[in-house]
């Protein structure tokens, strides 16, 4: 019943925002996409042993798609989301999960509370100082040897996936905003992408080491081809150094 209600919520929200097809259907499909999160779990199982006794955290859990995919797979699930209405729906969809409103810069859980944490398309939305704080917080709440999966867009994207313009991530600061507006966009979304090397360095300084590169499910064939010269996204499984 909760899934049917959730689908209706997405449809109503899309209508309230005035979305037209095909954007409306795409947004609704993405908003409730549990299958891609199940596929991600399958990828992780190919890299490490996922223990059913683990406590798992999703930082930036949104409407709870990953929590839904993990339901019944692990002993304890928790999620953090900054938007209260999304927390409400995540709790409705996965009643057993501990879902809270909050920021990645200050996780409301004890040191070493989790064995595995996720963060997908979150870190690019917080500024560089907060990225460093959030990376340290992710390390803090993981047990020694715990795993952290993250996926983010990189700085040198050919297509700026947030502002929907070509080369929109290459300039910085006011220059980026001017470029986006010059390309005819009325709205501007400020985002703080790093290069692939920059993302890896951020988490290494926070106390992580790389375990495996994971194929990003949001990266299609064209992005992978372009990524030979300019990596478009970074998707890594890390381990907290003991």
C-alpha positions as CSV (number, residue, x, y, z in Angstrom):
1,X,0.0,0.0,0.0
2,X,2.8,2.4,0.9
3,X,4.4,2.0,-2.6
4,X,1.1,2.8,-4.3
5,X,0.6,5.8,-2.2
6,X,4.2,6.9,-2.9
7,X,3.7,6.6,-6.6
8,X,0.6,8.8,-6.3
9,X,2.6,11.3,-4.3
10,X,5.3,11.5,-7.1
11,X,2.6,11.9,-9.7
12,X,0.8,14.6,-7.8
13,X,4.1,16.4,-7.1
14,X,5.1,16.3,-10.8
15,X,1.7,17.8,-11.7
16,X,2.1,20.5,-9.0
17,X,5.5,21.4,-10.5
18,X,3.9,21.7,-14.0
19,X,6.1,18.9,-15.5
20,X,5.3,17.9,-19.0
21,X,6.0,14.6,-20.8
22,X,8.5,13.1,-21.2
23,X,10.2,14.9,-18.3
24,X,7.2,14.0,-16.0
25,X,7.5,10.2,-16.6
26,X,11.3,10.3,-16.3
27,X,11.2,12.2,-13.0
28,X,8.6,9.8,-11.5
29,X,10.5,6.7,-12.7
30,X,13.8,8.1,-11.2
31,X,12.1,9.1,-8.0
32,X,10.9,5.6,-7.2
33,X,13.7,3.6,-8.8
34,X,14.4,0.7,-6.4
35,X,15.6,-1.7,-9.2
36,X,18.8,0.3,-9.8
37,X,19.6,0.2,-6.1
38,X,19.1,-3.6,-6.1
39,X,21.5,-3.7,-9.0
40,X,24.0,-1.7,-7.0
41,X,23.8,-4.2,-4.2
42,X,24.5,-6.9,-6.7
43,X,27.6,-5.0,-7.9
44,X,28.9,-4.6,-4.3
45,X,28.4,-8.3,-3.7
46,X,30.9,-8.9,-6.5
47,X,33.5,-6.8,-4.7
48,X,33.0,-7.7,-1.0
49,X,31.0,-10.1,1.2
50,X,27.9,-8.2,2.4
51,X,27.1,-9.7,5.8
52,X,23.4,-9.9,6.8
53,X,24.3,-8.9,10.4
54,X,25.6,-5.5,9.2
55,X,24.2,-2.1,10.2
56,X,23.8,0.0,7.1
57,X,23.4,3.8,6.6
58,X,22.3,5.8,3.6
59,X,23.6,9.4,3.7
60,X,21.2,11.4,1.6
61,X,18.6,8.7,1.4
62,X,15.9,10.8,-0.4
63,X,12.6,8.9,-0.6
64,X,14.2,5.7,0.6
65,X,14.9,3.8,-2.6
66,X,18.1,2.3,-1.4
67,X,16.6,1.5,2.0
68,X,13.8,-0.3,0.2
69,X,16.3,-2.3,-1.8
70,X,18.2,-3.2,1.4
71,X,15.0,-4.2,3.3
72,X,15.4,-7.7,4.7
73,X,19.0,-7.9,3.6
74,X,20.7,-6.5,6.7
75,X,20.1,-6.4,10.4
76,X,19.6,-2.7,10.8
77,X,19.0,0.1,8.3
78,X,19.3,3.9,8.8
79,X,19.0,6.9,6.6
80,X,19.7,10.6,6.7
81,X,17.9,13.2,4.5
82,X,17.8,17.0,4.7
83,X,14.2,17.3,3.4
84,X,11.6,16.4,6.0
85,X,8.9,15.3,3.5
86,X,11.3,12.8,2.0
87,X,12.2,11.4,5.4
88,X,8.4,11.0,6.0
89,X,8.1,8.9,2.9
90,X,11.2,6.9,3.5
91,X,9.8,6.0,6.9
92,X,6.5,5.0,5.4
93,X,8.1,2.8,2.8
94,X,10.6,1.1,5.2
95,X,9.1,1.3,8.7
96,X,11.9,-0.7,10.2
97,X,14.5,1.8,9.2
98,X,15.8,4.6,11.5
99,X,15.4,7.6,9.2
100,X,16.2,11.1,10.4
101,X,16.3,14.7,9.2
102,X,19.8,16.1,9.2
103,X,22.9,17.1,7.4
104,X,25.9,15.0,6.2
105,X,28.1,17.5,8.1
106,X,26.8,16.2,11.5
107,X,25.6,12.6,11.5
108,X,23.3,11.9,14.5
109,X,24.8,8.5,15.3
110,X,27.6,7.2,17.5
111,X,31.2,6.5,16.5
112,X,31.5,3.1,14.8
113,X,27.7,2.5,14.6
114,X,27.7,1.1,11.0
115,X,29.4,-1.5,8.9
116,X,28.5,-0.1,5.5
117,X,27.5,3.4,4.4
118,X,26.2,4.8,1.1
119,X,26.2,8.3,-0.4
120,X,24.9,8.8,-3.9
121,X,24.8,12.2,-5.6
122,X,25.1,14.1,-2.3
123,X,28.7,15.4,-1.8
124,X,28.6,17.6,-4.9
125,X,25.8,19.6,-3.3
126,X,27.8,20.8,-0.3
127,X,30.7,23.3,-0.5
128,X,34.3,22.2,-0.2
129,X,34.7,22.9,3.5
130,X,31.6,20.9,4.3
131,X,32.7,18.1,2.0
132,X,35.8,17.7,4.2
133,X,33.7,17.7,7.3
134,X,31.2,15.2,5.8
135,X,33.9,12.8,4.7
136,X,35.3,12.8,8.2
137,X,31.8,12.2,9.6
138,X,31.2,9.3,7.3
139,X,34.5,7.8,8.6
140,X,33.5,8.5,12.2
141,X,30.3,6.5,12.1
142,X,31.9,3.5,10.4
143,X,33.6,0.7,12.3
144,X,37.3,0.2,11.6
145,X,37.4,-1.7,8.3
146,X,33.8,-0.6,7.5
147,X,32.9,0.1,3.9
148,X,31.7,3.3,2.2
149,X,30.2,3.5,-1.3
150,X,29.9,6.9,-3.0
151,X,28.9,8.1,-6.4
152,X,29.3,11.7,-7.6
153,X,29.6,13.7,-10.9
154,X,33.0,14.9,-11.7
155,X,34.1,18.5,-12.5
156,X,35.0,18.2,-16.1
157,X,31.7,17.0,-17.5
158,X,30.9,17.7,-21.1
159,X,27.2,18.1,-20.1
160,X,26.5,19.8,-16.8
161,X,23.9,17.4,-15.4
162,X,22.6,20.0,-12.9
163,X,22.4,23.1,-15.0
164,X,21.7,21.3,-18.3
165,X,24.3,23.1,-20.4
166,X,27.5,22.0,-22.2
167,X,30.7,22.6,-20.2
168,X,28.8,24.2,-17.4
169,X,31.0,22.6,-14.7
170,X,34.4,23.9,-16.1
171,X,34.2,27.5,-15.0
172,X,34.1,28.3,-11.3
173,X,32.2,30.7,-9.1
174,X,30.6,33.7,-10.7
175,X,32.1,32.7,-14.1
176,X,30.0,29.5,-14.0
177,X,26.8,31.3,-13.2
178,X,27.5,33.8,-16.0
179,X,28.1,30.9,-18.5
180,X,24.9,29.1,-17.5
181,X,22.8,32.2,-17.9
182,X,24.5,33.1,-21.1
183,X,23.4,29.7,-22.4
184,X,19.9,30.8,-21.9
185,X,19.1,29.3,-18.5
186,X,17.1,31.4,-16.1
187,X,17.7,29.2,-13.1
188,X,21.3,28.4,-11.8
189,X,22.1,25.6,-9.4
190,X,25.4,26.0,-7.5
191,X,27.3,22.7,-7.3
192,X,30.8,21.9,-6.0
193,X,32.1,19.0,-8.2
194,X,35.7,17.8,-7.9
195,X,37.8,15.8,-10.4
196,X,38.1,12.1,-9.9
197,X,41.5,12.6,-8.3
198,X,40.0,15.3,-6.1
199,X,37.2,13.0,-4.8
200,X,39.6,10.2,-4.1
201,X,42.0,12.5,-2.3
202,X,39.1,13.9,-0.2
203,X,38.2,10.5,1.2
204,X,41.8,9.4,1.6
205,X,42.5,12.3,3.8
206,X,39.4,11.4,5.9
207,X,40.8,7.9,6.5
208,X,39.6,5.7,3.7
209,X,41.4,3.5,1.1
210,X,40.0,2.4,-2.2
211,X,38.7,-1.1,-2.5
212,X,37.1,-1.2,-5.9
213,X,35.8,1.0,-8.8
214,X,32.1,0.3,-9.3
215,X,30.4,0.8,-12.7
216,X,28.1,3.8,-12.1
217,X,24.6,2.9,-13.0
218,X,23.8,6.5,-13.9
219,X,26.6,6.6,-16.5
220,X,25.6,5.5,-20.0
221,X,27.8,4.3,-22.9
222,X,28.4,7.9,-24.2
223,X,29.5,9.1,-20.8
224,X,31.9,6.1,-20.5
225,X,33.3,6.8,-23.9
226,X,33.9,10.5,-23.1
227,X,35.2,9.5,-19.7
228,X,38.4,8.0,-21.3
229,X,39.7,11.6,-21.5
230,X,37.4,13.4,-19.1
231,X,35.8,11.1,-16.5
232,X,32.2,12.2,-16.1
233,X,31.5,10.4,-12.8
234,X,33.2,8.7,-9.9
235,X,31.8,5.6,-8.3
236,X,34.0,3.9,-5.7
237,X,33.8,1.4,-2.8
238,X,36.1,2.5,0.0
239,X,37.2,1.0,3.3
240,X,37.9,2.8,6.5
241,X,41.5,2.3,7.5
242,X,41.7,0.8,11.0
